[in-house]
Amino acid sequence: MEGRYVTYLLAVVILLCIAGIVYLLRAQSPPACGIENCHGLDIKCGSDVAEVCDASYQLGDKCRDYASCEITSGKCQLVKRNGFDECKSCIEGCNSQFFGEPERTFVCENRCMG
């Protein structure tokens, strides 16, 4: 009977140690913060980070090179690097100027931040 008691006690101690280690590892890892959507100028930041994006290209994808999501003041927020606003403005201008003409819009976009 004593042998079983020691075995159960040892098993409980091991399980508590494993649970404690898992808790500490989770508590130390920072919350996820990244870009949630794959395409376009409307960049969404949050914890549901896109793991895989398709290989298609959409208007404005070029500007994403100048943006990232980072935790700032405890919130996951869009961080624009130099060039993002200029790129976005140029592409929006192309889209307005050549609305309904996708080929000409993409040719215009190639000149943005080129």
C-alpha positions in Angstrom: 0.0 0.0 0.0 2.8 2.4 0.9 4.5 1.8 -2.5 1.3 2.8 -4.4 1.0 6.0 -2.3 4.6 7.0 -3.1 4.0 6.2 -6.8 0.8 8.3 -6.9 2.4 11.1 -5.0 5.4 11.1 -7.3 3.1 11.2 -10.4 1.2 14.1 -9.0 4.4 16.0 -8.3 5.7 15.4 -11.8 2.4 16.5 -13.4 2.4 19.7 -11.3 6.0 20.4 -12.4 5.1 19.9 -16.1 2.0 22.1 -15.7 4.1 24.8 -14.0 6.7 24.7 -16.8 4.1 25.0 -19.5 2.4 27.9 -17.6 5.7 29.8 -17.3 6.6 29.2 -21.0 3.2 30.6 -22.0 3.4 33.5 -19.6 6.8 34.6 -21.0 5.9 34.4 -24.7 4.8 37.7 -26.1 1.3 38.0 -27.6 1.2 37.4 -31.3 1.1 40.6 -33.4 1.3 40.7 -37.1 -0.4 41.4 -40.4 -3.7 39.5 -40.5 -4.6 40.1 -44.2 -2.5 39.3 -47.2 -3.2 41.9 -49.9 -3.9 45.6 -50.5 -3.4 48.9 -48.8 -5.8 48.3 -45.9 -3.4 46.5 -43.6 -5.0 44.8 -40.6 -2.9 44.2 -37.5 -3.8 41.7 -34.8 -3.1 38.3 -33.2 -4.6 36.2 -36.0 -1.5 36.5 -38.1 -1.7 35.2 -41.7 0.5 32.2 -41.8 0.3 31.6 -45.6 -0.8 33.9 -48.4 -1.6 33.0 -51.9 0.8 34.1 -54.7 -1.7 36.5 -56.3 -0.8 40.2 -56.5 -3.2 43.0 -55.8 -3.0 46.7 -56.2 -1.0 48.1 -53.2 0.8 45.0 -52.3 4.0 46.8 -53.2 3.5 49.3 -50.3 3.5 46.5 -47.7 7.3 46.4 -47.9 7.1 49.7 -45.9 4.8 48.5 -43.2 4.7 46.1 -40.3 2.7 45.4 -37.1 4.3 45.8 -33.7 3.2 46.0 -30.1 3.3 49.7 -29.1 1.9 50.8 -25.8 0.5 47.3 -25.2 -1.5 47.3 -28.5 -0.7 45.6 -31.8 -0.5 48.5 -34.2 0.5 49.3 -37.8 4.0 50.8 -38.0 4.6 52.7 -41.3 8.2 53.1 -42.3 9.5 55.9 -44.6 7.9 55.5 -48.0 4.6 53.9 -47.0 2.4 57.0 -47.2 4.0 58.2 -50.5 3.6 54.7 -52.0 0.0 54.5 -50.8 -0.8 58.0 -52.1 0.7 57.2 -55.5 -1.1 54.0 -55.9 -4.4 55.5 -54.9 -3.8 58.2 -57.5 -3.2 55.5 -60.1 -6.4 53.8 -59.1 -8.4 57.0 -59.4 -6.8 58.1 -62.7 -7.2 54.7 -64.4 -10.3 53.3 -62.6 -11.8 50.5 -64.6 -8.5 50.0 -66.6 -6.6 47.5 -64.5 -3.7 47.1 -67.0 -3.0 50.9 -67.1 -3.5 51.0 -63.3 -0.8 48.4 -62.7 1.6 50.1 -65.2 1.1 53.3 -63.2 1.6 51.5 -60.0 5.0 50.2 -61.2 6.2 53.8 -61.3 5.3 54.3 -57.7 8.3 54.1 -55.4 10.1 52.5 -58.4 
